[in-house]
Amino acid sequence: MDLLSEMPAGVDISVYFDNFFTTLKLLDRLTAEGIRASGTIRSDRLADCSLPPADQLKKKPRGTYDYRKDVASGIITLE
């Protein structure tokens, strides 16, 4: 968040990061501040997200995916 505070006001910002930094709490905070963000997330950081287990999805045909959207924050998680 400190790095983003250096950005000039009124600039359209999109942030992308890897699974080391991504958490739902961070995505929620960035969304609340009007900053678009995207990143991969570790399965153990999906505390309240009800996505099916990865091994269940592997048994389905190639290209199959599942997602959940938090209506309050607008955050979409995709598996």
C-alpha positions, 0 to 999 in steps of 0.5 A: 500500500505504501508504494501505491500512495506514491501514485498521483491522484486521479490516475487510473491504476491496475495492479497485478501480483503473484501468489506471494502477495495476493490475499482476499483482504488486500483485493478488498482494500484495493477495490474499496480505494478504486484500484483495480487488482488481479493476481493468483492466490494460494488455496489456503488464502481462500478462507470463506470462498466455497470453491470446490477442491482442485482435485475435483476440477482436475477430473472434469474436461479440459477448459472447465472452470468454476468461479464465485463472486462476492457481491459486496466487494465485487471480487471474483475468484476463479478456479 
